[in-house]
Amino acid sequence: MSTERFKAIVKRLVMEAQQNGHLEVVDEILSPDFVDHTPLKGVPPTRDGVKALFAALQAAFPDLRVTIHDQVAEDDRVVTRKTLAGTHNGAFLGVPATGNPVAIDVIDVLRFSGGQVTDHWAALDQLSLLVQIGALPAPA
């Protein structure tokens, strides 16, 4: 499969599953032996964990929108820089809804094998997320 095809698959995962909540897409794109090497605390590092996280995002941020800023692909990996934005209208990470607007910058690395995603690594600003949802006070 070409790197352009890998990028299209990742874009579909982000837009259809993560943004729009069509969780059946996760089962199509992620391998049954998928491993998330950087899961959020309390989220299993599995395909089912990804579905649980995406469902939690939809419940907490019902107006969730994802903007993909960049995608770079090489060999069997796709790196995506994106922003998740929405209104904190439901509990997330144990924090009750605040009504706050939230924007989360994320960089994902996904590895493909056999046409499916087998591995995931992410870098996100968790401190900023916790401040935006009111779990932590803003730095002075």
MDAnalysis code that builds the backbone (N, CA, C; Angstrom):
import MDAnalysis as mda
import numpy as np

u = mda.Universe.empty(420, n_residues=140, atom_resindex=np.repeat(np.arange(140), 3), trajectory=True)
u.add_TopologyAttr("name", ["N", "CA", "C"] * 140)
u.add_TopologyAttr("resid", np.arange(1, 141))
u.add_TopologyAttr("resname", ["MET", "SER", "THR", "GLU", "ARG", "PHE", "LYS", "ALA", "ILE", "VAL", "LYS", "ARG", "LEU", "VAL", "MET", "GLU", "ALA", "GLN", "GLN", "ASN", "GLY", "HIS", "LEU", "GLU", "VAL", "VAL", "ASP", "GLU", "ILE", "LEU", "SER", "PRO", "ASP", "PHE", "VAL", "ASP", "HIS", "THR", "PRO", "LEU", "LYS", "GLY", "VAL", "PRO", "PRO", "THR", "ARG", "ASP", "GLY", "VAL", "LYS", "ALA", "LEU", "PHE", "ALA", "ALA", "LEU", "GLN", "ALA", "ALA", "PHE", "PRO", "ASP", "LEU", "ARG", "VAL", "THR", "ILE", "HIS", "ASP", "GLN", "VAL", "ALA", "GLU", "ASP", "ASP", "ARG", "VAL", "VAL", "THR", "ARG", "LYS", "THR", "LEU", "ALA", "GLY", "THR", "HIS", "ASN", "GLY", "ALA", "PHE", "LEU", "GLY", "VAL", "PRO", "ALA", "THR", "GLY", "ASN", "PRO", "VAL", "ALA", "ILE", "ASP", "VAL", "ILE", "ASP", "VAL", "LEU", "ARG", "PHE", "SER", "GLY", "GLY", "GLN", "VAL", "THR", "ASP", "HIS", "TRP", "ALA", "ALA", "LEU", "ASP", "GLN", "LEU", "SER", "LEU", "LEU", "VAL", "GLN", "ILE", "GLY", "ALA", "LEU", "PRO", "ALA", "PRO", "ALA"])
u.atoms.positions = np.array([
    [0.838, -1.173, 0.000],
    [0.000, 0.000, 0.000],
    [0.891, 1.247, 0.000],
    [0.449, 2.285, -0.648],
    [1.237, 3.513, -0.754],
    [1.078, 4.378, 0.496],
    [2.023, 5.278, 0.690],
    [1.928, 6.197, 1.824],
    [0.716, 7.124, 1.678],
    [0.352, 7.467, 0.450],
    [-0.837, 8.299, 0.242],
    [-2.094, 7.563, 0.686],
    [-2.139, 6.267, 0.430],
    [-3.282, 5.452, 0.878],
    [-3.312, 5.384, 2.403],
    [-2.151, 5.218, 3.036],
    [-2.087, 5.199, 4.500],
    [-2.618, 6.510, 5.070],
    [-2.220, 7.638, 4.472],
    [-2.693, 8.941, 4.944],
    [-4.210, 9.050, 4.815],
    [-4.761, 8.558, 3.733],
    [-6.213, 8.598, 3.537],
    [-6.927, 7.746, 4.585],
    [-6.366, 6.609, 4.930],
    [-6.956, 5.740, 5.948],
    [-6.947, 6.434, 7.309],
    [-5.835, 7.075, 7.651],
    [-5.751, 7.784, 8.926],
    [-6.748, 8.937, 8.950],
    [-6.854, 9.667, 7.855],
    [-7.827, 10.762, 7.792],
    [-9.245, 10.240, 8.000],
    [-9.546, 9.086, 7.425],
    [-10.878, 8.488, 7.612],
    [-11.102, 8.125, 9.078],
    [-10.101, 7.553, 9.717],
    [-10.205, 7.203, 11.137],
    [-10.492, 8.459, 11.964],
    [-9.751, 9.516, 11.709],
    [-9.910, 10.757, 12.466],
    [-11.287, 11.364, 12.229],
    [-11.669, 11.520, 10.978],
    [-12.900, 12.252, 10.679],
    [-14.164, 11.425, 10.954],
    [-14.171, 10.176, 10.530],
    [-15.387, 9.370, 10.699],
    [-15.542, 8.822, 12.117],
    [-14.465, 8.301, 12.684],
    [-14.574, 7.665, 13.998],
    [-14.379, 8.668, 15.130],
    [-13.257, 9.395, 15.102],
    [-12.966, 10.291, 16.221],
    [-13.911, 11.487, 16.241],
    [-14.054, 12.174, 15.118],
    [-14.899, 13.363, 15.096],
    [-16.385, 13.029, 15.080],
    [-16.797, 12.084, 14.228],
    [-18.222, 11.851, 14.016],
    [-18.800, 10.680, 14.798],
    [-17.951, 9.932, 15.515],
    [-18.450, 8.882, 16.392],
    [-18.875, 7.592, 15.729],
    [-18.472, 7.361, 14.493],
    [-18.797, 6.109, 13.806],
    [-17.765, 5.058, 14.212],
    [-17.984, 4.439, 15.378],
    [-16.978, 3.582, 15.996],
    [-16.730, 2.285, 15.246],
    [-17.638, 1.878, 14.376],
    [-17.412, 0.670, 13.573],
    [-16.200, 0.827, 12.658],
    [-15.863, 2.056, 12.327],
    [-14.699, 2.332, 11.489],
    [-13.409, 1.907, 12.210],
    [-13.395, 2.023, 13.535],
    [-12.220, 1.608, 14.312],
    [-11.909, 0.142, 14.051],
    [-12.930, -0.710, 14.035],
    [-12.724, -2.146, 13.807],
    [-12.214, -2.431, 12.397],
    [-12.573, -1.598, 11.438],
    [-12.094, -1.778, 10.072],
    [-10.626, -1.392, 9.922],
    [-10.230, -0.326, 10.606],
    [-8.917, 0.271, 10.371],
    [-7.851, -0.247, 11.333],
    [-8.225, -0.476, 12.579],
    [-7.252, -0.945, 13.571],
    [-7.231, -2.465, 13.611],
    [-6.043, -3.013, 13.613],
    [-5.835, -4.454, 13.675],
    [-6.381, -4.997, 15.000],
    [-6.839, -6.254, 15.024],
    [-7.283, -6.845, 16.296],
    [-6.188, -6.859, 17.367],
    [-4.923, -6.896, 16.949],
    [-3.824, -6.890, 17.921],
    [-3.200, -5.498, 18.081],
    [-3.947, -4.466, 17.748],
    [-3.523, -3.077, 17.876],
    [-3.040, -2.777, 19.295],
    [-1.986, -1.963, 19.399],
    [-1.454, -1.523, 20.692],
    [-1.293, -0.011, 20.689],
    [-1.891, 0.645, 21.685],
    [-1.677, 2.074, 21.903],
    [-0.555, 2.181, 22.935],
    [0.567, 2.701, 22.516],
    [1.739, 2.780, 23.386],
    [1.697, 3.976, 24.340],
    [0.731, 4.879, 24.142],
    [0.609, 6.066, 24.997],
    [-0.857, 6.342, 25.344],
    [-1.559, 5.368, 25.926],
    [-2.979, 5.603, 26.220],
    [-3.150, 6.607, 27.362],
    [-4.291, 7.291, 27.370],
    [-4.616, 8.133, 28.510],
    [-4.841, 7.238, 29.719],
    [-4.592, 7.771, 30.907],
    [-4.766, 7.012, 32.137],
    [-6.178, 6.426, 32.206],
    [-6.242, 5.142, 32.487],
    [-7.523, 4.467, 32.625],
    [-8.096, 3.925, 31.326],
    [-7.440, 4.179, 30.199],
    [-7.929, 3.698, 28.904],
    [-7.080, 2.497, 28.491],
    [-7.701, 1.350, 28.232],
    [-6.919, 0.186, 27.799],
    [-6.163, 0.478, 26.500],
    [-4.978, -0.073, 26.335],
    [-4.159, 0.213, 25.142],
    [-4.539, -0.648, 23.942],
    [-5.825, -0.858, 23.740],
    [-6.347, -1.778, 22.732],
    [-7.308, -1.067, 21.784],
    [-7.742, -1.801, 20.784],
    [-8.752, -1.281, 19.855],
    [-10.025, -0.899, 20.615],
    [-10.433, -1.721, 21.580],
    [-11.615, -1.385, 22.381],
    [-11.378, -0.129, 23.212],
    [-10.136, 0.075, 23.653],
    [-9.807, 1.298, 24.373],
    [-9.960, 2.528, 23.497],
    [-9.563, 2.421, 22.239],
    [-9.729, 3.535, 21.296],
    [-11.211, 3.846, 21.121],
    [-12.022, 2.818, 20.974],
    [-13.466, 3.047, 20.831],
    [-14.033, 3.706, 22.084],
    [-13.581, 3.262, 23.261],
    [-14.052, 3.858, 24.513],
    [-13.630, 5.325, 24.604],
    [-12.395, 5.626, 24.213],
    [-11.918, 7.009, 24.233],
    [-12.713, 7.878, 23.268],
    [-12.923, 7.404, 22.052],
    [-13.680, 8.180, 21.067],
    [-15.115, 8.406, 21.551],
    [-15.727, 7.391, 22.175],
    [-17.084, 7.548, 22.714],
    [-17.094, 8.565, 23.851],
    [-16.062, 8.538, 24.693],
    [-15.963, 9.496, 25.798],
    [-15.794, 10.917, 25.264],
    [-14.999, 11.070, 24.210],
    [-14.835, 12.390, 23.591],
    [-16.170, 12.906, 23.056],
    [-16.930, 12.033, 22.396],
    [-18.231, 12.432, 21.854],
    [-19.190, 12.846, 22.964],
    [-19.181, 12.095, 24.082],
    [-20.076, 12.402, 25.193],
    [-19.676, 13.709, 25.880],
    [-18.388, 13.944, 26.029],
    [-17.913, 15.133, 26.736],
    [-17.945, 16.381, 25.861],
    [-17.691, 16.193, 24.563],
    [-17.603, 17.317, 23.619],
    [-18.519, 17.013, 22.421],
    [-19.835, 17.126, 22.603],
    [-20.755, 16.726, 21.532],
    [-20.605, 17.524, 20.241],
    [-19.979, 18.686, 20.322],
    [-19.731, 19.499, 19.121],
    [-18.291, 19.338, 18.631],
    [-17.650, 18.230, 18.971],
    [-16.244, 17.993, 18.643],
    [-15.969, 18.175, 17.153],
    [-14.911, 18.938, 16.877],
    [-14.428, 19.111, 15.513],
    [-12.929, 18.873, 15.530],
    [-12.453, 18.153, 14.533],
    [-11.028, 17.864, 14.431],
    [-10.497, 18.525, 13.165],
    [-9.422, 19.263, 13.320],
    [-8.755, 19.887, 12.190],
    [-7.406, 19.217, 12.019],
    [-7.183, 18.636, 10.851],
    [-5.887, 18.057, 10.537],
    [-5.045, 19.149, 9.889],
    [-3.935, 19.472, 10.525],
    [-3.051, 20.524, 10.024],
    [-1.990, 19.956, 9.082],
    [-1.427, 18.821, 9.456],
    [-0.352, 18.217, 8.669],
    [-0.440, 16.702, 8.751],
    [-0.032, 16.047, 7.670],
    [0.171, 14.606, 7.656],
    [1.448, 14.328, 6.878],
    [2.292, 13.497, 7.468],
    [3.525, 13.086, 6.825],
    [3.580, 11.569, 6.906],
    [3.912, 10.935, 5.793],
    [3.982, 9.477, 5.771],
    [5.317, 9.026, 5.206],
    [5.856, 7.989, 5.811],
    [7.091, 7.382, 5.333],
    [7.069, 5.911, 5.705],
    [7.425, 5.076, 4.757],
    [7.426, 3.624, 4.962],
    [6.062, 3.179, 5.485],
    [6.018, 2.652, 6.713],
    [4.781, 2.095, 7.254],
    [4.141, 2.987, 8.315],
    [4.520, 4.281, 8.372],
    [4.026, 5.168, 9.421],
    [3.430, 6.456, 8.856],
    [2.421, 6.942, 9.594],
    [1.800, 8.227, 9.276],
    [1.813, 9.078, 10.544],
    [2.317, 10.299, 10.407],
    [2.312, 11.262, 11.504],
    [1.271, 12.318, 11.164],
    [0.399, 12.592, 12.114],
    [-0.661, 13.577, 11.922],
    [-0.615, 14.593, 13.052],
    [-0.587, 15.879, 12.684],
    [-0.716, 16.962, 13.663],
    [-2.118, 17.514, 13.510],
    [-2.843, 17.542, 14.630],
    [-4.250, 17.930, 14.562],
    [-4.656, 18.672, 15.822],
    [-5.804, 19.333, 15.757],
    [-6.412, 19.987, 16.907],
    [-7.826, 19.470, 17.067],
    [-8.142, 19.034, 18.288],
    [-9.497, 18.654, 18.650],
    [-10.092, 19.832, 19.392],
    [-11.269, 20.286, 18.988],
    [-11.901, 21.435, 19.621],
    [-13.377, 21.149, 19.842],
    [-13.881, 21.645, 20.961],
    [-15.289, 21.477, 21.271],
    [-15.620, 22.147, 22.585],
    [-16.863, 21.989, 23.004],
    [-17.338, 22.566, 24.249],
    [-17.483, 21.458, 25.273],
    [-16.914, 21.665, 26.445],
    [-16.910, 20.650, 27.507],
    [-18.296, 20.570, 28.144],
    [-19.205, 19.825, 27.488],
    [-20.594, 19.717, 27.930],
    [-20.921, 18.387, 28.588],
    [-19.912, 17.562, 28.859],
    [-20.117, 16.295, 29.558],
    [-18.854, 15.955, 30.324],
    [-18.972, 15.057, 31.282],
    [-17.815, 14.675, 32.095],
    [-16.703, 14.102, 31.215],
    [-15.453, 14.459, 31.553],
    [-14.290, 13.928, 30.845],
    [-13.139, 13.835, 31.821],
    [-12.477, 12.686, 31.825],
    [-11.367, 12.418, 32.737],
    [-11.783, 12.666, 34.184],
    [-13.038, 12.341, 34.479],
    [-13.543, 12.498, 35.839],
    [-13.938, 13.909, 36.208],
    [-13.869, 14.834, 35.257],
    [-14.205, 16.232, 35.522],
    [-15.595, 16.520, 34.958],
    [-16.531, 16.980, 35.810],
    [-17.875, 17.299, 35.308],
    [-17.834, 18.412, 34.251],
    [-18.878, 18.472, 33.467],
    [-18.986, 19.481, 32.410],
    [-18.820, 20.886, 32.974],
    [-18.093, 21.717, 32.219],
    [-17.881, 23.115, 32.624],
    [-18.490, 24.102, 31.631],
    [-18.780, 23.636, 30.435],
    [-19.229, 24.550, 29.384],
    [-18.091, 25.307, 28.733],
    [-16.855, 24.998, 29.148],
    [-15.689, 25.694, 28.600],
    [-15.381, 25.249, 27.176],
    [-14.968, 26.188, 26.322],
    [-14.421, 25.780, 25.024],
    [-13.042, 25.165, 25.266],
    [-12.748, 24.117, 24.520],
    [-11.495, 23.382, 24.689],
    [-10.871, 23.165, 23.324],
    [-9.547, 23.312, 23.255],
    [-8.779, 22.977, 22.045],
    [-7.568, 22.179, 22.492],
    [-7.412, 20.989, 21.923],
    [-6.343, 20.075, 22.305],
    [-5.476, 19.819, 21.081],
    [-4.207, 20.170, 21.179],
    [-3.269, 19.896, 20.095],
    [-2.665, 18.504, 20.297],
    [-2.651, 17.721, 19.227],
    [-2.208, 16.326, 19.285],
    [-1.309, 16.024, 18.088],
    [-0.286, 15.228, 18.346],
    [0.509, 14.645, 17.273],
    [0.425, 13.137, 17.438],
    [-0.068, 12.458, 16.418],
    [-0.212, 11.001, 16.416],
    [0.777, 10.377, 15.445],
    [1.301, 9.230, 15.823],
    [2.090, 8.395, 14.922],
    [1.400, 7.042, 14.867],
    [1.015, 6.618, 13.673],
    [0.376, 5.320, 13.492],
    [1.220, 4.460, 12.570],
    [1.374, 3.182, 12.946],
    [2.145, 2.227, 12.144],
    [1.187, 1.218, 11.527],
    [1.415, 0.937, 10.257],
    [0.597, -0.008, 9.504],
    [1.329, -1.327, 9.298],
    [0.560, -2.390, 9.268],
    [1.044, -3.703, 8.850],
    [-0.154, -4.462, 8.296],
    [0.034, -5.092, 7.149],
    [-1.070, -5.841, 6.553],
    [-2.274, -4.992, 6.220],
    [-2.057, -3.696, 5.958],
    [-3.163, -2.820, 5.563],
    [-3.954, -2.234, 6.718],
    [-3.598, -2.582, 7.964],
    [-4.296, -2.045, 9.123],
    [-3.309, -1.363, 10.069],
    [-3.835, -0.514, 10.930],
    [-3.009, 0.150, 11.938],
    [-2.762, -0.837, 13.073],
    [-1.478, -1.017, 13.418],
    [-1.118, -1.957, 14.481],
    [-0.579, -1.271, 15.725],
    [-0.066, -0.040, 15.567],
    [0.543, 0.652, 16.698],
    [0.218, 2.142, 16.652],
    [0.175, 2.747, 17.844],
    [-0.112, 4.178, 17.965],
    [0.733, 4.777, 19.080],
    [1.272, 5.960, 18.809],
    [1.959, 6.785, 19.787],
    [1.391, 8.187, 19.652],
    [1.232, 8.891, 20.776],
    [0.689, 10.251, 20.717],
    [1.458, 11.179, 21.642],
    [1.491, 12.438, 21.240],
    [1.991, 13.511, 22.094],
    [0.894, 14.561, 22.148],
    [0.430, 14.863, 23.359],
    [-0.582, 15.888, 23.504],
    [-0.313, 16.675, 24.771],
    [-0.800, 17.880, 24.783],
    [-0.591, 18.779, 25.904],
    [-1.653, 18.495, 26.964],
    [-1.380, 17.492, 27.813],
    [-2.358, 17.104, 28.832],
    [-2.545, 18.192, 29.882],
    [-1.485, 18.944, 30.204],
    [-1.607, 20.023, 31.174],
    [-2.610, 21.065, 30.680],
    [-2.470, 21.471, 29.424],
    [-3.400, 22.447, 28.858],
    [-4.831, 21.907, 28.865],
    [-4.995, 20.646, 28.533],
    [-6.327, 20.030, 28.536],
    [-6.930, 20.105, 29.936],
    [-6.164, 19.719, 30.956],
    [-6.674, 19.716, 32.330],
    [-7.021, 21.125, 32.800],
    [-6.252, 22.119, 32.394],
    [-6.566, 23.514, 32.732],
    [-7.845, 23.932, 32.038],
    [-7.979, 23.605, 30.754],
    [-9.159, 24.034, 29.991],
    [-10.452, 23.429, 30.501],
    [-10.410, 22.193, 31.000],
    [-11.643, 21.571, 31.519],
    [-11.842, 21.861, 33.007],
    [-10.937, 22.669, 33.591],
    [-11.111, 23.088, 34.963],
    [-10.621, 22.107, 36.011],
    [-9.851, 21.097, 35.601],
    [-9.326, 20.132, 36.567],
    [-8.141, 20.700, 37.336],
    [-7.453, 21.674, 36.730],
    [-6.305, 22.333, 37.348],
    [-6.434, 23.825, 37.148],
    [-5.903, 24.623, 38.099],
    [-5.933, 26.078, 37.887],
    [-4.941, 26.480, 36.804],
    [-5.245, 27.559, 36.137],
    [-4.342, 28.095, 35.108],
    [-3.073, 28.582, 35.780],
    [-1.919, 28.357, 35.129],
    [-0.669, 28.868, 35.710],
    [-0.701, 30.391, 35.810],
    [-0.021, 30.898, 36.826],
    [0.012, 32.362, 37.031],
    [0.828, 33.030, 35.959],
])
